Amino acid sequence: MIMASWTRTIGTILGVGLFSLHPSIVVAQWLPEARNAPTFPRNAPPPAPPRSQPQNERKGDRDFRVTALQQDYTGDLWVGTWMGLTRINPNTGAIVARTSLPDYTLSSLTSDRSGRIWGGSYRGLVRVDPRSNELTAYSFRLPSNRILSLLIDNRGYLWAGTDRGIALISPDRGFLMTTLQDLPGVSANALTLDSEGQLWVGTLEGLVRINTASAYPIGRMANLPGGIVQALATSPNETIWVGTIAGLLEIDPLQRRIIRSIPEFAGRSVTSIRFAQNGRVWVGTENGLYHLDAQTGKIIGEIPDLPSSRILSLSPDTGNKLWVGTSEGLAWISQTSGLVRPHLAFIRNPPNNY
C-alpha cells in the first residue's frame, strides 16, 4: 500500500509557458537492402528442450532498478526489475502478486493478444499467464540469450531483440519461427512498428527497417546524431521518435528522413520514450524525465523528486498515473494533480516521514 505523506506537486511545472524551439535539420543516410528475401516457412520447428536454471548473476546488495513496465488486459501493471517480476494494482499501488524468477534479470516486457506477459531477460525468454501466474521459461536457439527488447506485431507475432540480432516467435504455439543474426548494427536495442506494419529496430549504428513478412532488412538509416539508438516510439501521427545516446529525433518512416532534431536534448542520452493518450510525449534520459508537446517539440516541464534521475522505463495512462521506472526504484505521477510519489516496495531508502 502506498502511503501518502511524502508528496510533491508538479502542477506548476505542467502549467509553465511554452518557449520557442528551432528544430535543426540533420541529414541521415538511407541505405536500401538489395536482398531478395523469401518469406519464412509456415510450418515452424518445434521448441527447444527446457533449459537448466543458470547460476545466479545477482550478487551482493539488492538491485532496485526498474527496467520494464507493462499493463495487462485487466488494467494491472507488471513491474520488471533486476529482482523479479511483480504485479500491482496501479490505482492503489497494492501488490497483487509476485512471480519468482530465479537467476533472471528482466530487461523488457510485452503483452500478447491472449493477455500473457512475456519477459526478456539476460538469460532468455519467460512467459507468465496473468490468470494463473504460471511461469514458463523458454530455451529457443536465439541469436543470443541476452534479450534487450520485445514487441508484438500487427499479426500477433512476438519479436525479440537481442544483442546479436532478432528472432520471430509464435507466442501461441511457443515456436521459434526464424532469426536474423546478421542484423546491420548488430544489437536490437529498441523496437517499434510503422504505419505499414513494418518493424523498425534501433541498433548500435542507427535504424534498420525489417519486413515483418520475411524477417529480412529492407533498408536502414545510418549517420544519426549519437549513432547508438536506445529508445523508439511511434507517435499518434505515425512518425517515429528516436532516442540516441546523444539526442532526440523525429523521423518520417515512409520518406526515410529526419523531420527534426530536438535542440534541448542535444548531447543527452535518451533512454525511454512514451506517448500519452493526450498526444503529449514523455522522454526519459540518463539525467531526468521530461514532458514534451509532441507537435512543437517544446519542453513543458521536468519532473522532480524521483528515486533517481536515471530513467529506465515509462507507463503513462495507467491507473490515471504515469509510472516511472528508475535505476533506484519505482515512482508514479498523478496525471490530474501532478503529485509525485515513490512506491515503497521498490525503493532502497524510503523517506523518514513515511
C-alpha positions as CSV (number, residue, x, y, z in Angstrom):
1,M,0.0,0.0,0.0
2,I,1.5,3.4,-0.9
3,M,1.4,5.9,1.9
4,A,0.5,9.5,1.1
5,S,2.6,11.6,3.4
6,W,5.6,12.4,1.2
7,T,4.2,14.3,-1.8
8,R,5.4,16.9,-4.2
9,T,3.3,18.7,-6.7
10,I,4.4,19.5,-10.2
11,G,1.3,21.4,-11.2
12,T,3.4,24.5,-11.7
13,I,5.7,22.6,-14.0
14,L,2.9,21.1,-16.1
15,G,1.5,24.6,-16.4
16,V,4.5,26.6,-17.3
17,G,4.5,28.6,-20.5
18,L,5.9,27.2,-23.7
19,F,9.0,28.6,-25.3
20,S,10.0,28.5,-28.9
21,L,12.4,25.9,-30.2
22,H,14.1,25.8,-33.6
23,P,14.5,22.2,-34.7
24,S,17.7,21.6,-36.5
25,I,17.8,19.6,-39.7
26,V,20.0,16.6,-39.7
27,V,20.8,14.6,-42.8
28,A,20.9,10.8,-42.3
29,Q,21.8,8.3,-44.9
30,W,19.1,5.8,-46.1
31,L,20.7,2.6,-47.3
32,P,18.3,0.2,-49.1
33,E,18.9,-3.5,-48.8
34,A,19.2,-5.2,-52.2
35,R,18.4,-8.7,-50.9
36,N,15.6,-10.8,-52.4
37,A,14.0,-12.1,-49.2
38,P,11.8,-15.2,-49.2
39,T,9.0,-15.4,-46.7
40,F,9.6,-17.6,-43.6
41,P,8.0,-21.1,-43.7
42,R,4.5,-21.5,-42.2
43,N,5.5,-24.8,-40.5
44,A,7.7,-23.7,-37.7
45,P,10.2,-26.1,-36.0
46,P,9.3,-27.5,-32.6
47,P,10.5,-25.6,-29.5
48,A,13.9,-26.4,-28.0
49,P,14.0,-28.5,-24.8
50,P,13.8,-26.8,-21.4
51,R,16.9,-25.2,-20.1
52,S,18.5,-25.9,-16.8
53,Q,18.5,-23.0,-14.4
54,P,21.6,-20.8,-14.8
55,Q,23.7,-19.6,-11.9
56,N,22.7,-16.5,-10.1
57,E,24.2,-13.4,-11.6
58,R,23.0,-11.0,-8.9
59,K,25.5,-10.9,-6.2
60,G,25.8,-8.6,-3.2
61,D,23.4,-5.8,-2.5
62,R,19.8,-5.8,-3.9
63,D,19.5,-4.0,-7.2
64,F,16.5,-1.7,-7.3
65,R,16.5,-0.8,-11.0
66,V,13.0,-1.0,-12.6
67,T,13.8,-1.9,-16.2
68,A,10.4,-2.6,-17.7
69,L,6.7,-1.7,-17.2
70,Q,3.7,-3.4,-18.9
71,Q,0.0,-3.0,-18.4
72,D,-2.1,-6.2,-18.8
73,Y,-5.6,-6.8,-20.1
74,T,-7.1,-6.4,-16.6
75,G,-5.5,-3.0,-16.1
76,D,-2.9,-4.2,-13.7
77,L,0.7,-3.1,-14.1
78,W,3.6,-5.6,-14.3
79,V,6.9,-4.3,-12.9
80,G,10.1,-5.9,-14.2
81,T,13.2,-5.4,-12.1
82,W,16.5,-7.0,-11.5
83,M,14.9,-8.7,-8.5
84,G,12.0,-10.3,-10.4
85,L,8.5,-9.6,-11.7
86,T,5.7,-8.0,-9.6
87,R,2.1,-7.3,-10.5
88,I,0.5,-4.3,-8.9
89,N,-2.9,-2.5,-8.9
90,P,-2.0,0.8,-10.5
91,N,-5.0,2.6,-8.9
92,T,-3.9,1.8,-5.3
93,G,-0.3,0.7,-5.7
94,A,-1.1,-2.6,-3.8
95,I,0.9,-5.6,-4.8
96,V,-1.3,-8.2,-6.4
97,A,1.3,-11.0,-7.0
98,R,5.0,-11.7,-7.1
99,T,6.4,-14.1,-9.7
100,S,9.7,-15.7,-8.7
101,L,12.3,-15.6,-11.5
102,P,15.4,-17.4,-10.2
103,D,18.5,-16.0,-11.8
104,Y,16.6,-13.9,-14.3
105,T,17.2,-10.1,-14.5
106,L,14.4,-8.6,-16.6
107,S,15.2,-6.1,-19.3
108,S,11.9,-5.8,-21.2
109,L,8.2,-6.8,-21.1
110,T,5.3,-7.0,-23.5
111,S,1.8,-8.5,-23.6
112,D,0.5,-10.8,-26.4
113,R,-3.0,-10.9,-27.8
114,S,-4.0,-13.6,-25.4
115,G,-3.1,-11.4,-22.5
116,R,0.1,-13.3,-21.5
117,I,3.1,-11.3,-20.3
118,W,6.4,-12.0,-22.0
119,G,9.6,-11.0,-20.3
120,G,13.0,-10.6,-21.8
121,S,16.0,-11.2,-19.6
122,Y,19.7,-11.5,-19.9
123,R,19.3,-15.3,-19.8
124,G,16.4,-15.8,-22.2
125,L,12.6,-15.5,-22.5
126,V,9.9,-16.2,-19.9
127,R,6.1,-16.1,-20.1
128,V,3.5,-15.5,-17.3
129,D,-0.2,-16.2,-17.6
130,P,-2.0,-13.4,-15.6
131,R,-4.9,-15.8,-15.0
132,S,-2.8,-18.3,-13.1
133,N,0.5,-16.5,-12.6
134,E,2.1,-19.7,-14.1
135,L,5.6,-19.1,-15.3
136,T,7.1,-20.8,-18.4
137,A,10.8,-20.4,-19.3
138,Y,11.9,-20.9,-23.0
139,S,15.2,-22.0,-24.3
140,F,15.0,-21.2,-28.0
141,R,18.1,-21.1,-30.2
142,L,18.1,-17.4,-30.3
143,P,20.9,-15.3,-31.8
144,S,21.7,-14.5,-28.1
145,N,20.0,-15.2,-24.8
146,R,20.6,-11.6,-23.8
147,I,17.3,-10.1,-24.7
148,L,17.1,-6.3,-24.9
149,S,13.6,-5.6,-26.4
150,L,10.3,-7.2,-27.1
151,L,7.3,-6.3,-29.4
152,I,4.1,-7.9,-30.6
153,D,3.5,-7.0,-34.3
154,N,0.1,-6.4,-36.1
155,R,-0.3,-10.2,-36.7
156,G,0.2,-11.1,-33.1
157,Y,3.8,-12.5,-33.5
158,L,6.5,-11.8,-31.0
159,W,9.7,-10.1,-31.9
160,A,12.7,-10.5,-29.6
161,G,15.6,-8.2,-30.0
162,T,19.0,-9.4,-28.6
163,D,22.5,-8.1,-28.5
164,R,23.3,-10.3,-31.6
165,G,20.2,-10.0,-33.8
166,I,16.4,-10.6,-33.7
167,A,14.1,-13.5,-33.5
168,L,10.5,-14.0,-34.6
169,I,8.3,-16.3,-32.3
170,S,4.8,-17.6,-32.4
171,P,3.5,-16.8,-28.9
172,D,0.5,-19.1,-29.1
173,R,2.4,-22.2,-30.2
174,G,5.7,-21.4,-28.4
175,F,7.7,-21.9,-31.7
176,L,10.7,-20.1,-32.8
177,M,9.9,-19.2,-36.4
178,T,13.0,-17.5,-37.7
179,T,16.1,-15.5,-36.7
180,L,18.1,-12.7,-38.2
181,Q,21.7,-12.9,-36.9
182,D,23.3,-10.6,-39.5
183,L,21.4,-7.5,-38.4
184,P,23.1,-4.3,-39.5
185,G,24.2,-2.6,-36.3
186,V,24.2,-5.9,-34.5
187,S,22.3,-5.1,-31.3
188,A,18.5,-4.7,-31.3
189,N,18.2,-2.2,-28.5
190,A,14.7,-1.0,-29.3
191,L,11.7,-1.9,-31.5
192,T,8.6,-0.2,-32.9
193,L,6.2,-0.6,-35.9
194,D,5.5,2.0,-38.6
195,S,2.1,2.7,-40.2
196,E,2.6,-0.1,-42.8
197,G,3.2,-2.6,-40.0
198,Q,6.9,-3.0,-40.7
199,L,9.4,-3.3,-37.9
200,W,12.0,-0.6,-37.0
201,V,15.0,-1.7,-35.0
202,G,17.3,0.7,-33.1
203,T,20.8,-0.6,-33.2
204,L,24.4,0.4,-32.4
205,E,24.6,2.0,-35.8
206,G,21.3,3.7,-36.3
207,L,18.0,2.3,-37.6
208,V,17.1,-0.8,-39.6
209,R,13.7,-1.4,-41.2
210,I,12.6,-5.1,-41.2
211,N,9.9,-6.6,-43.4
212,T,7.7,-8.5,-40.9
213,A,6.6,-11.0,-43.6
214,S,10.1,-12.1,-44.4
215,A,12.1,-11.1,-41.3
216,Y,14.8,-9.6,-43.6
217,P,16.1,-6.0,-43.7
218,I,14.6,-3.7,-46.3
219,G,16.7,-0.6,-45.5
220,R,18.4,1.3,-42.8
221,M,19.2,4.8,-41.7
222,A,22.8,5.4,-40.7
223,N,24.7,8.5,-39.6
224,L,22.1,9.5,-37.0
225,P,23.3,12.0,-34.4
226,G,24.5,9.9,-31.5
227,G,24.7,6.8,-33.6
228,I,23.5,4.3,-31.0
229,V,19.7,4.1,-30.7
230,Q,18.4,3.3,-27.2
231,A,14.6,4.1,-27.5
232,L,11.9,4.2,-30.1
233,A,8.2,5.2,-30.1
234,T,5.6,5.6,-32.9
235,S,3.6,8.8,-32.4
236,P,-0.2,9.3,-32.9
237,N,0.6,11.0,-36.3
238,E,2.7,7.9,-37.3
239,T,6.1,9.5,-37.2
240,I,8.8,7.7,-35.2
241,W,10.7,9.3,-32.3
242,V,14.2,8.1,-31.8
243,G,16.3,8.4,-28.7
244,T,20.1,8.0,-29.1
245,I,23.0,8.3,-26.7
246,A,23.3,12.0,-27.7
247,G,19.9,13.3,-28.8
248,L,16.2,13.0,-29.6
249,L,15.0,12.9,-33.2
250,E,11.7,12.6,-35.1
251,I,11.7,10.7,-38.4
252,D,9.3,10.1,-41.2
253,P,9.5,6.3,-41.6
254,L,7.9,6.2,-45.1
255,Q,10.0,9.0,-46.5
256,R,13.1,7.7,-44.6
257,R,14.2,11.1,-43.5
258,I,14.7,13.0,-40.3
259,I,12.0,15.6,-39.7
260,R,13.7,17.4,-36.8
261,S,16.2,17.1,-34.0
262,I,15.0,18.5,-30.6
263,P,17.7,21.0,-29.7
264,E,17.1,20.8,-25.9
265,F,18.2,17.1,-26.0
266,A,21.4,17.6,-27.9
267,G,24.1,15.7,-26.1
268,R,21.6,14.0,-23.8
269,S,21.3,10.2,-23.5
270,V,17.6,9.4,-24.2
271,T,16.6,6.0,-22.6
272,S,12.8,5.9,-22.9
273,I,10.0,7.5,-25.0
274,R,6.3,7.0,-24.4
275,F,3.2,8.8,-25.8
276,A,0.3,9.6,-23.5
277,Q,-3.4,9.5,-24.6
278,N,-3.4,13.3,-24.7
279,G,-0.8,13.2,-27.5
280,R,2.0,14.6,-25.4
281,V,5.2,12.7,-25.0
282,W,7.3,11.6,-22.0
283,V,11.0,11.4,-22.5
284,G,13.3,9.7,-20.0
285,T,17.0,10.3,-20.1
286,E,20.1,9.4,-18.1
287,N,19.6,12.6,-16.2
288,G,15.9,13.4,-15.8
289,L,12.3,12.9,-17.0
290,Y,10.7,15.5,-19.3
291,H,7.2,16.2,-20.6
292,L,7.0,17.5,-24.2
293,D,4.4,18.9,-26.5
294,A,4.7,16.4,-29.4
295,Q,3.5,18.8,-32.0
296,T,6.0,21.5,-31.3
297,G,8.8,19.5,-29.5
298,K,8.7,22.1,-26.7
299,I,9.5,21.0,-23.2
300,I,6.6,21.6,-20.9
301,G,8.4,20.6,-17.7
302,E,11.0,18.4,-15.9
303,I,9.8,16.1,-13.2
304,P,11.5,16.4,-9.8
305,D,11.9,14.1,-6.8
306,L,12.1,10.8,-8.5
307,P,14.0,7.9,-6.8
308,S,16.7,8.5,-9.4
309,S,17.3,10.9,-12.3
310,R,18.3,7.9,-14.5
311,I,15.0,6.8,-16.2
312,L,14.7,3.3,-17.5
313,S,11.0,2.7,-18.2
314,L,7.7,4.5,-18.5
315,S,4.0,3.6,-18.5
316,P,1.6,6.6,-19.0
317,D,-2.2,6.5,-18.5
318,T,-2.0,3.5,-16.2
319,G,-4.4,4.0,-13.2
320,N,-4.6,7.6,-14.2
321,K,-0.9,7.9,-13.5
322,L,2.4,8.0,-15.2
323,W,4.6,5.2,-13.7
324,V,8.3,5.7,-13.9
325,G,11.0,3.1,-13.5
326,T,14.4,4.4,-12.5
327,S,17.8,3.0,-11.6
328,E,16.8,3.3,-7.9
329,G,13.2,2.3,-7.9
330,L,9.6,2.9,-8.9
331,A,7.5,6.1,-8.7
332,W,4.3,7.4,-10.0
333,I,2.9,10.8,-11.0
334,S,-0.8,11.7,-10.9
335,Q,-1.9,12.9,-14.3
336,T,-4.6,15.0,-12.7
337,S,-2.9,16.6,-9.7
338,G,0.8,16.3,-10.6
339,L,1.7,14.6,-7.3
340,V,5.0,12.7,-7.4
341,R,5.3,9.7,-5.1
342,P,7.7,6.7,-4.8
343,H,6.4,3.2,-4.4
344,L,7.9,2.0,-1.1
345,A,8.2,-1.6,-2.2
346,F,10.6,-0.7,-4.9
347,I,12.9,1.9,-3.4
348,R,16.1,1.5,-1.4
349,N,15.7,4.2,1.2
350,P,12.1,5.3,1.9
351,P,11.9,8.9,3.3
352,N,11.8,9.3,7.0
353,N,8.4,10.9,7.1
354,Y,6.6,7.7,5.9
